[in-house]
Amino acid sequence: MIAKLSGRLDETGEDWAIVDVQGVGYLVHCSTKTLTALGAVGDACTIHTDLQVSENDMRLLGFAESAERDWFRLLTGVQGVGSKVALAILSALSTGELRDACAAGDAASVARANGVGPKLAGRIVNELKDKAGAMPGAAGGVGGGTVMPAGGASADAVSALQNLGFKPAVAAQAVARAQEELGEGAAEGDLIRVALKKAAG
């Protein structure tokens, strides 16, 4: 399977790009956020890809970062969400926003995407709610969310805040802001103390 392309951006359209890799042009379908992140035509670029093969079609999907590709795969696993709808959602929301919306059960945010009605948005957040906390949200760049490590003091601090009644999205955001303030090596107790102030503020 083609997992990544590195080459030169040859051409772009509304929802696609052609990446020239040593003289071979790959047509890659992308979200608008990925198209923006790829830069200008002629620039060197690297794009993470997912190859979808059906009976009558073979399609290469492209993502500026692996987190966006992970979310794409998760979204297309939901009944009624094809590649086009998944890309529309990833165009409307950053990976961080999508993670927070699913964790908080916020179907209205997901319904902002083109072609996503309230019923489908509700199904997406319901099915992905439990998986959202473990999913990455991009730090800056395309996503604009915050990456929370899978384990360690920050994850324990998020869990502690949730036990105190804070919603997963609020807890994760507060701990991320606390970690920015205290630094990477911050102890769990300090993270909880500062995050509580952030969440309550």
Secondary structure, 3 states (H helix, E strand, C coil): CCCEEEEEEEEECCCEEEEEECCEEEEEEECHHHHHHHCCCCCEEEEEEEEEECCCCEEEEEECCHHHHHHHHHHHCCCCCCHHHHHHHHHHCCHHHHHHHHHHCCHHHHCCCCCCCHHHHHHHHHHHHHHHCCCCCCECCCCCECCCCCCCHHHHHHHHHHHCCCCHHHHHHHHHHHHHHHCCCCCHHHHHHHHHHHHHC
